[in-house]
Amino acid sequence: MTMILPHIEKMPGYVEGVMPSAGTKAIRLNLNESPYPPSPHVQSALQEIGEEVLRRYPDSRCEQLRAELAAKYGVKAEQTFCANGSSEIISLIMKVFVGPEGKIALPDPSFPLYHSVAAGYQAKCIAVPTREDFSIDVDKLRETGAQAVVVVNPNAPTGLMLAKTELIRLLESMDGLVIVDEAYMDFADSDESVISLVDQYPNLLVLRTFSKSYGLCGVRVGYGFADERLITALEKAKDVYNVDAIARHLALAALRDQSYMKETTGRIKRTRAVFSKQLESLGFSVIPSQTNFILCQPPAKAEGQSARELYEKLMEQGIYVRYYQLPRLADMLRITVGTEAEMEEVYAALSRMIE
């Protein structure tokens, strides 16, 4: 007799990027982490934490962080939600709005965690193929009849942005929930965020995270914006004290240092532009990215230079990039943008392999 629910035993787990062994010298460009440390304010905030913070329960609704996020984005605190990473919000979406036998649709390719989480809640995840150039067709998403639709914008792993006007068209043509995951919006050249529309569209839920542009992957704080009715539903279903006291304290410190966040994201954007041109000089096809990573296709070369082979050769040299053994992505690499020095090292390594 098994003690595991059948659908859990059968489902595939979420596949993470390969992690180098602890203590190994490596260039980690496979998890879309920031190459720069968090704001110095975060380190100061960490040193300020006293023993009382550790032994007392925090407020269950993250009132202070919600208030400051609401002020930054021009919405009400009641329209704001904080979570243990945006991954917790993704789980709550399936739990609260989709449920067993429900349907949720998203473009393909896109962030695969939505598929894994949907399977865990016995919901059907409908993958809607993107166009040949990987752009998203909102009409095809709407035509699925799913009760919820997800658009990661800019999309992962393609790095492409969908215009705000297209998202408005989707919102106006759907009665169901439209989830817009803006994890990478701070790296975009133009702001296509739809956070300002939560008052206008009661079926809109926007996700954000402190992991990417604020460099706080290890802290695990995500947040979202939606109509008050949707936020109330999320609050009912979340775990109590879902964001710990230390995490919210550090997130607040990072949020208050917008100049540092803009400085580091600006550096990443400039490095992204330079590295994209370097890849093109080697014959790579590069998808124009609005994120902190680049999806690219190696040139058609001799045996031993396929995407998978380049991925393995780079890993042998301590350079970790992302390879997906999936349809439409099996001939491509996703490379996180690191520091200028790291990207020069990657370029040199690829140059040796290609030329």
N, C-alpha and C positions, 0 to 999 in steps of 0.2 A: 504494500500500500504506500502510495506517495503522499507526503504531507504538503507538496507544492501544488498550487492551483495549475491545472493543465495548460492554460494559456500562458502562464509565466514560464513553465518548463519548456514550452515550444518556441517562445519568442527569442529572436536574436537580440543580444545586448548592444548597447551603443558602443561603437568602435572609436576609441580615442587614438590620438597620435602616439607614436612610440616615444617613450620617455628614456633618456639616457640614464645609465646607472648612477646612483648617488656618488658624488665626488669625481665623476668623469668630466674632463674638460670638453665642452661641447658648445656649438652654436645652435641654440634652440629656435628654429624658425618654422615650427610645425603646429604651434598651438595658439597663434595670434595673440601672444602676450606682448606687453609693452617692453621695448628694449631699455627703457629709462626707468629709474626708480620713481616711486610716488612723490608727490610734493613734499618738500622739507617740513611743511606743516604737519604732515601725517606722522613723521618720526617724532616730532615734538609732542604731538597729541598722545602717541604711544607711551612716551616717558611720563606723561602727566597722570596716567591711570593709577588710581589708588586702590587699596585693598577693598574698600566698600563697594566699588563697582563690581568686583569679582564675587562678593557674597550676597549681593542683593539682586532680586529679579528686576530686569529692565521693564519699562512700560511696554505693554503687549502690542501697542499700535504704532510704535516709532514716531511719536507725536512731533518731536523736534525736527527729525530728519525729514519727515513728510512736509512740515511747514516750510522748511528752507528750500526743498525741492519745488514745492508749489510756487513759492515766491520767485525762484529762478525762471521757471517756465511759464509763469503767468496764468496759473490755474488755481483752483481752491485746494486746500489741504484735504478736503473730503473727496476730491477726485484723484487722490494720490495714494499709492500702495507701495509698501516696502517688503522685501522678501529675502530669503536666503539664496541669493543669486537669481538671475532671471530664469534659471532652470526650475526653481520652485514655482514661479508663476506659470511656466509651461505645464507643469504637473497639475496645478490648480485649474488651468483652463480645461484640461481633460476631465478633471473631477467635477467641476462646477457647471461648465457650459456644454460639454459634449457627452460624456458618460458612455456606459456600455452600449454597443450597437449604434452609437452616434457616428456622424461622419464629419471629418475635418479635411479640408483640401489645402494644398500648398504647391508651389511650383516645383519642378524637378529639372535640374538639381537645386537643392536648398539645404538648410541646416537639418541633418539627419536625426537630431535628438527628438524632433517632433514626432517622427515615425516610431521611435523606440518608446516614448512616453505614451503615445496613443495605444500602442499594442499592450502596454501594461494596464491600461484602463479598459481594454476590450473595445476600443473605438476603432473605426475604420479610417485610415489615413489615405486620402486619394492624391496620388502624385500626378500633377498636370504638367506635361512636357513644356519646357520653354521653347521659344522659337530657335531656329538654326543658329542665330547669333547669341543665344542664351537670354534674350530679352523676355520679359514676363508678359503673357497675354491675359489681361484681367477678365476678358469676356469668357475665356475658357474656364477660368477659376469659378466665375459666377455660374456657369452652365452645369457645374457638377451637381448642383442641388444640395451641397453640404451645408450643414447648419452653422459652420464656422469656416472661415478662410484665413490663412496665414500668408503674409508677405514679409519676408525678411528684407529690409531696405536700408542701406544697400545690401544686396543679396550675398549670402555665403553659400558656396565657395566661389561664386563668379566675380564678385566685387562690383557688379553693375547696379546702378541706381534706377529706380522707377520714379517717374515724375509725380509730383504731388497731385497734379490734375488727374492723372490716371487713378490714383488712390481715391480721390473724391468721386470719380465716376463709379468705382467699385462700391464705395459706401452708399451712394445714392441708388444703386441698382440692386442692393441686397437687403433683405429683412434680417438676415442672420448676423452673427458677430464677425467683425473684421479685425484681425489681430495684425498690427504692424510692429515688427520687431526691429527697433532702431539701434541695435547694439553697436553698429559701426558708424552712425551718423556723424559723429564728431570728426571723422577723417574725410568727409566729403568736401568737394570744392564748392558746392552750393548746398544750402540748407533746404532740404525737401521734407523736413519733419512735419508731421500732422498732429503734434501734441496740442497745438492751439485750436484744433477742431473738436476737442472732446465735448465742449459745450453744445456744439452744433449737431453732432452725430452720436446718439445714445448707443449705437451698435459698434463704437470704435473702442479698441483697447490697444494702447501703445506701450511697448516694453523698452526699457533701457537698462544699462548695467554700469557698475563702477569698475568692471574687470578690464576693459579695453583702454579707453582714452585716459582713465585715471590711474592705470597701472596697479589695480588692486585685485588681481585674480585670486590671490590667496585669502582675501578677506571675505569674499562671497556675499556681496550685497547687490541685489537687483531692485529695480523699481518700475512702476507702471502708472499710467494715467488713463482714466476712463470716467464715464458717467457715474455719479454717486451710487446708483443702484447696483452697478456691476462691482464697484469697490466694496460695497457692503457684503455682497455675496462672497467675494474673495476673502474678506475678513472672517466671515463665519466658518469657512472651510479650511483656513490655514492652521498650521501648528501654532500652539501658544508660544509666545516669546521666540518667534521664528528667526529674528535677527538679534544676535547676541549683543551685549552691551559694548564690547570692545569693537566689534565690526561697525556698529553704527557710529561710534565715536570717531573712528578713523575715516569713515565715509564722509562725515560732516566736515572734518578737517580738509579732505581732498576737495569737496564741493566748494568750500570757501576760498580756494586758491585757483580761481578760473584763469588767471594769467599764466600760471605754470602749466595747466592743462593745455591751453592754447599754444604755448611755446613748444611743448613736446609733440603735440599732434602736428604742428606746423613743420617741425623737423622731420617727422615720419613722412609727411606728404612730399617734402622736397626730396628725401631719399628715395621714395617710391618712384618719383618721376625720373631720377637719374638711373636707378636700377632697371626700370622698364626699358629705357633706351639702350642700356648695356645688353640686356637680353635680346632685344631686337637686332643689335649689331652682330650677335652670334647666330642669328637666323631663327630665333624663337618667335612664335606668334603669341602676342601678349594681349589679353583682354584688358581694356582700360579700366583701372580700378579706382573705386571711391572708398576704399577701406584701408586697413593696415596690412594687407596681403595682396599678392599678385597671383592670378591663375594664368599659367602659360603652357604652351605646347612646344616641345623641343623640335628642332628642324629634322626633316627626314634625312637621316644620315646612315652610315654603315651600321652593321650589326654591332650590338653592344652599347647603343646610344638611345635606346627607347626611354620613355619617361620612367618606367620601373627600374631600368638598369642605372639610369642617372641617379635616381633616388637612393638606390643601394650603394652606389659608389660614393655619393656624398656622405652617406651615413658612415661608411668605412673611414672617412676623413674627419668624423666628428661633427658633420653638418647635418642637422635634422630638418627636413622639409616634409611636406605632406603628400602622400600618394594615395589615390582612391582607386581601388579595383572595382569600378562601377561603370555601367554604360555611359558613354559620352565624356567620361573623365579619365578613362584608363590610359589615355595617351597624353595626360597633362600632369603638371606639378603645381601645387599651391605653396607659395613661398611667403612666409611672414616677413614684413619689412623690419629689419633690425637696425642697429646703429650704422653709421656710414662705414666704419671700419669692418664690421661684420659683412656688410653687403659687398664690399671690395673683395673680401676673402672668398665669398661665394662666387662672385664673378670670375675671379682668378681660377678657382677650381673648375667651374663649368667651361671656361675657355680652354683649359688643358684637355678636358674630356671631349669637347666638340671639335677642336681644331687639331 
